[in-house]
Amino acid sequence: MNAPANASKLIKGATGDWEIVVGMEIHAQVSSHSKLFSGASTEFGGEPNSHVSLVDAAMPGMLPVINEECVKQAVRTGIGLKAQINHRSTFDRKNYFYPDLPQGYQISQYKSPIVGEGEVIVDVTASEQIVVGIERLHLEQDAGKSLHDQSPTESFVDLNRSGVALMEIVSKPDIRSAEEARAYVTKLRTILRYLGTCDGNMEQGSLRADVNVSVRRPGEPLGTRCEIKNVNSIRFIGQAVDVEARRQIGILEDGGKIDQETRLFDPARGETRSMRSKEEAHDYRYFPDPDLLPLEFDETFVEELARHLPELPDAKKARFMRDYGIASYDAGVLVMERASADFYEAVAKGRDAKAAANWVINELFGRLNKEGLDIASSPVGADQLGAIVDLISEGVISGKIAKDLFEIVWTEGGDPRALVETRGMKQVTDTGAIEAAVDAIIAANPDKVAQAQAKPTMLGWFVGQVMKETGGKANPQSVNELLKRKLGI
Amino acid sequence: MTDVTRLTLAQARDALQAKTLSAVELTQAHLDAMAKARGLNAYVLETPDQALAMAAVSDARIASGTAGPLEGLPLGVKDLYATKGVHTQACSHILDGFKPDYESTVTSHLWRDGAVMLGKLNMDEFAMGSSNETSFFGPVASPWLPPHRDGAWAREALAGDKKGLLVPGGSSGGSASAVAAHLCLGATASDTGGSIRQPAAFTGTVGIKPTYGRCSRWGMVAFASSLDQAGPIARTVRDCAIMLRSMAGHDAKDATCIDAPVPDYEASIGRSIKGKKIGIPKEYRIEGMPAEIEKLWADGVAFLKAAGAEIVDISLPHTKTALPAYYIVAPAEASSNLARYDGVRYGLRVPGKDISAMYENTRRAGFGPEVRRRIMIGAYVLSAGYYDAYYVRAQKIRTLIKQDFEKAYAQGVDAILTPATPSAAFGIGEKGSTDPVEMYLNDVFTVTVNMAGLPGIAVPAGLSADGLPLGLQLIGRPFDEETLFSVASVIEESAGRVALPQPWW
């Protein structure tokens, strides 16, 4: 955390440079059918209070019983974070009063978390990679939801989420910019989705971030931090970091000091607002939950889970680079979602892997992003895109025609090979037809001929003209050869 | 016809099986006795319709030869146990009107085995108390007459503020009083620091707190989760053994409940204790202990020696620290366990201008002074800056207390004999009004057992100079309730069964 500051990340203030320091607590909802300590469903979007057991409602005499699947999910996540798995962990009670907290305490792991230190490798840009340390991961209960908009005089409470399992993943303060913060959460979400331990759905609140931001002069000790609570999109996380860092720099440059406090990010106004100061912080009176025994398992339990884990993004990326010879950043983009990686592999299989990567990333992903679609709902399937790549490498169509073909397949569907036939999109390899076009252009442009003979790079202009004349269907290689011969260059 | 309420649970069971008595008759006799004894305030709710309906079902089962081990036996249930559709308030105002739509594991075991529910029994509010005076529903009177008082005086006191009548002990005061007054054959009780054993000792009844984890806590209103344990109060050791066998057993809904077979405890009654090593801990000989308690203890030693047991002196050096440590651990857990009573979902709600005011108004009105005191102590000892000095140290003491017992058992001790209480029952309104610690001292011999999670039984062993019952306590190895039943039945036999009071109420 005291590595030399990266000059490119520094913020220029009125009085000199500032370094941003960010650490994050990510609350990831565990993918499980039932809650952490009860059998109630975790399904999203049920009628209010329809997924509530006696335990979730904290009825008198009810007791929590740990859901083994949630424990497994936490261990799987720990493995995915290359982290220390603690064979013994304990549950504590965090005591506070709130209407959506029926027990009057949240069961969490305060002292001994199930997962210890680990790390996440993050590609920030095509050329920059950072490692963000993981401090710990612990299991805890989610709270219910207070509804203030149902009645003018009363607040209602929906306990459907009450008791749902969360993994709180705490990073070290290893993040130095808004961009890094976004990239970290993106990567973490990728890992969780690969593992199947959290669906990563930020709109539904399955992934929320508490963002700790401080600023300092490069090389100086850490500044006082503010915690921005419950930021619920990756874009907002970036904005919150920037806005909060600038607020703090403003205060410090005016000779003020930062008060440690909890703040809220208001995306509409692009600002953070104070929620409560350190003095107002609750005394949570943590103590070990006497209703629960320490959570214990052995290495066999961990190994068994590890054995059944899917290939994780870092491993997959390394394999793509090695086996398909594609660049690190491209590989990183392809493995971002498991479905995209699978799609790519289906396209690349038995084909030019680099060409396949270009088509998947540039054409397909570009188009999907534009339309706001995910890979699962892509109108162009892997076999169709593969056929397009085949048609290019076989010389049946040119790259330019291939883009038109992609467009047709995207909007109308169909077998690319058949489409090329029926729509007459095949490349003209008939040298007679090409030669006629070449001759016509040479004849019509004697001045350009002279120029090209003096400066062979002018050849490109002739190629363009021929392609135009042939509606793009001429085989570029044949065109080149013919022109060179006829122009004598 | 003889008064069937005077039968022991075992005798009643045998009569029902022999079909010389019907469950409906037996139940009706108890309901009649309860109706006449309302002044004692042992029951906070009588459930005659339910009782008679259950009894009729039992008679049918007995007739068809499908009777369970407790078939047709009328029992009382401490108000701390959730009973489906029936008043369950742990005798607190804050659970006003609360009727759960679930049944506690322990009571459902009793109904599974054929028992009949007579009603819900009074108790100290949330089981916090040693005299049953903290109940929202008023104090319970013991059926034992105070020294030098007659029935006429007592009846008048019963109609008034009950001052001067004897407490039945607490927190299971309703259970003990009802059992001693023959208002049920046995009762469920619960014990966090002595709440089964102390009232049993005060009323001349038998009560066992089994090993922590032996009975499920699911559906019992929690006081201090790491100490609470269910158990029975009944008139004989055998009756307790019969009840405990039904109450105990594994429950996947309680993570602290063990999965181990439940022995036939009744089979250990009358089993020879020859060669059993009984430890006498010197630290229980406390300063200012009344001579009659000393004598009781010595009598107990003599009974066991005569039965062939080997008596050994042992030391449990951390005994003195148990009570103060208990009064940190128990309130700490209670302060958190009772946070759910917030007026939001069930029970009492006293409105306020905002949510905080509603919380404050509800909890101020809903909890009595003793419960409020313990919540405040608990919140204090857990708060930042005090946690290490109080809670952490108390937990360390707890470990040391456990180790004391482990060392004694490692030396081959089978059970430990101590007095159950430092005195006989005292009068209602007599103790604790100015200094709560005076009341807390009642638990001095019993809290160690909860702190160590061990089984403990209180059995009547004699009378005080004033003619009041006194009890001895036996502390056993973890999950060795059988030895306790064997040894306790020897004391019961040797001391002669205490003659319980004849009705004056």
Boltz contact constraints between the chains, C-beta under 6 A:
constraints:
  - contact:
      token1: [A, 58]
      token2: [B, 340]
      max_distance: 6.0
  - contact:
      token1: [A, 60]
      token2: [B, 221]
      max_distance: 6.0
  - contact:
      token1: [A, 61]
      token2: [B, 82]
      max_distance: 6.0
  - contact:
      token1: [A, 61]
      token2: [B, 219]
      max_distance: 6.0
  - contact:
      token1: [A, 61]
      token2: [B, 220]
      max_distance: 6.0
  - contact:
      token1: [A, 61]
      token2: [B, 221]
      max_distance: 6.0
  - contact:
      token1: [A, 63]
      token2: [B, 218]
      max_distance: 6.0
  - contact:
      token1: [A, 63]
      token2: [B, 254]
      max_distance: 6.0
  - contact:
      token1: [A, 65]
      token2: [B, 255]
      max_distance: 6.0
  - contact:
      token1: [A, 93]
      token2: [B, 336]
      max_distance: 6.0
  - contact:
      token1: [A, 95]
      token2: [B, 336]
      max_distance: 6.0
  - contact:
      token1: [A, 97]
      token2: [B, 359]
      max_distance: 6.0
  - contact:
      token1: [A, 99]
      token2: [B, 344]
      max_distance: 6.0
  - contact:
      token1: [A, 103]
      token2: [B, 340]
      max_distance: 6.0
  - contact:
      token1: [A, 104]
      token2: [B, 339]
      max_distance: 6.0
  - contact:
      token1: [A, 104]
      token2: [B, 340]
      max_distance: 6.0
  - contact:
      token1: [A, 105]
      token2: [B, 336]
      max_distance: 6.0
  - contact:
      token1: [A, 283]
      token2: [B, 383]
      max_distance: 6.0
  - contact:
      token1: [A, 283]
      token2: [B, 384]
      max_distance: 6.0
  - contact:
      token1: [A, 285]
      token2: [B, 382]
      max_distance: 6.0
  - contact:
      token1: [A, 285]
      token2: [B, 383]
      max_distance: 6.0
  - contact:
      token1: [A, 287]
      token2: [B, 382]
      max_distance: 6.0
  - contact:
      token1: [A, 290]
      token2: [B, 225]
      max_distance: 6.0
  - contact:
      token1: [A, 290]
      token2: [B, 226]
      max_distance: 6.0
  - contact:
      token1: [A, 290]
      token2: [B, 333]
      max_distance: 6.0
  - contact:
      token1: [A, 291]
      token2: [B, 225]
      max_distance: 6.0
  - contact:
      token1: [A, 292]
      token2: [B, 255]
      max_distance: 6.0
  - contact:
      token1: [A, 293]
      token2: [B, 255]
      max_distance: 6.0
